Amino acid sequence: MPRADAADSRTPEFIDLEGRYSAHNYHPLDVVIERAEGVWVWDVDGNRYMDFLAAYSAVNQGHNHPRIVAALREQAGRLALTSRAFRNDQFGPLCRKLARLSGYDKVLMMNAGAEAVETALKAARRWGYRVKGVEQNKAEIIVFDGNFHGRTTTIVGFSADPNAYADFGPFAPGFVRVPYGDLAAVRGAINENTVAILVEPIQGEGGVIIPPENFLPGLRALCDEHRALLLCDEIQAGLGRCGSLFAHRLAGVRADGVCIGKALSGGLYPVSAFLADDAVMGVFNPGSHGSTYGGNPLACAVAGAALDVLTDEKLIERAAELGAHLGTRLRALESSPLVKAVRCVGLWAGIDLHESAGGARRYTQLLKREGLLAKGTHVHTIRLAPPLVITREELDQACDTLERVLRQPAAQAS
Ligand SMILES: *Cc1c(COP(=O)(O)O)cnc(C)c1O
């Protein structure tokens, strides 16, 4: 059992350094990780944990996947950055791989997920003015309560979470926010100036919130009816997490634009992309958008290997299969007095605790002591997202730990 509080622990010194010298923009669990492999991570005191966050699904392929590490090493020793002022031999092949895998005509490579979202917003606005014929500066984009799309000033400007937006204004206009899952509200908000609906097919940071079954098909129909683009943010939900390449495909829908990131590199490098067909991507011309590091050869080599791992190791199918098992095991927890509700899709779950349980953090701390790293989201929800390479035995082991920790009466859990 991990003992970070032992007298000879090195953990406090790292926590102290971080507290003194880093901006306090996160509130991490007190575990200092120094190495990892697959679903496992080790802290500086030699304790081993199973990683049930997987860096917010960036590590779907498992930590340090040997094939991705090899691609990174090999490419880093050959060519890392040209900028897009020149061409590089990794870029075209990666774009082709992504286009073929996703079924979209074109790819626009960026780095952080937020940049892929910004790219989608720019594409939608330009498409609105140049293709749909919306009057200059009148474009509106519909977004949802509980959204998380990143941290730029434009994006936090349409967040519903005061932690994300408070005192960072003034914000960009042109966004209309309505309740998630509420088609009638969208119908009320959509108009001739609406250029796009931006939606997470499943809200990750929101707590693994699964919308009603008719929601995404309904958005698709409204977009078709009012000539607006359906933009899906698949940065956390996509690339296998839900047991599908894209979560919105589970609803039988095709988006007009898709944002991906996180697992696109398997956790080895920040790589993101916006995917769309020519009718949308065609609005970008030289000079209209870009990024110094976007589409660099190192990113492309790493992303290529990360996508190969996803397909060759059938991780998407694996997430669907093991996800069904996870769902069964977690639903058994619903009879615990601490647990209010359980949601599970693929290898992704949100466990809502009753307010009387005293907040998710105390349980994530208990889970850490039991060798399982998970992260709360909002105050009362534990989010689970193991690397998709997890074995059934490891998954059962983690579920046993969850049973132990979440079955005890609230009073004992302090
Ligand atoms: C993480 C995330 C982002 C932002 O990605 P960054 O790489 O942190 O900028 C955007 N959308 C969703 C749904 C995410 O989960």
The ligand as an SDF file (V2000), in Angstrom:
LIG
                    3D

 15 15  0  0  0  0  0  0  0  0999 V2000
   -9.0580   19.0080  -22.8250 C   0  0  0  0  0  0  0  0  0  0  0  0
  -10.1320   19.5100  -23.6880 C   0  0  0  0  0  0  0  0  0  0  0  0
   -9.9620   20.6490  -24.4900 C   0  0  0  0  0  0  0  0  0  0  0  0
   -8.7310   21.5050  -24.4340 C   0  0  0  0  0  0  0  0  0  0  0  0
   -7.5490   20.8330  -24.7540 O   0  0  0  0  0  0  0  0  0  0  0  0
   -6.1380   21.4610  -24.3220 P   0  0  0  0  0  0  0  0  0  0  0  0
   -5.1460   20.5730  -24.9910 O   0  0  0  0  0  0  0  0  0  0  0  0
   -6.0860   21.4040  -22.8270 O   0  0  0  0  0  0  0  0  0  0  0  0
   -6.1290   22.8590  -24.8320 O   0  0  0  0  0  0  0  0  0  0  0  0
  -10.9990   21.0150  -25.3220 C   0  0  0  0  0  0  0  0  0  0  0  0
  -12.1370   20.3180  -25.3600 N   0  0  0  0  0  0  0  0  0  0  0  0
  -12.3540   19.2270  -24.6080 C   0  0  0  0  0  0  0  0  0  0  0  0
  -13.6440   18.4820  -24.7170 C   0  0  0  0  0  0  0  0  0  0  0  0
  -11.3600   18.8000  -23.7240 C   0  0  0  0  0  0  0  0  0  0  0  0
  -11.5820   17.7520  -22.9380 O   0  0  0  0  0  0  0  0  0  0  0  0
  1  2  1  0
  2  3  1  0
  2 14  2  0
  3  4  1  0
  3 10  2  0
  4  5  1  0
  5  6  1  0
  6  7  2  0
  6  8  1  0
  6  9  1  0
 10 11  1  0
 11 12  2  0
 12 13  1  0
 12 14  1  0
 14 15  1  0
M  END
$$$$
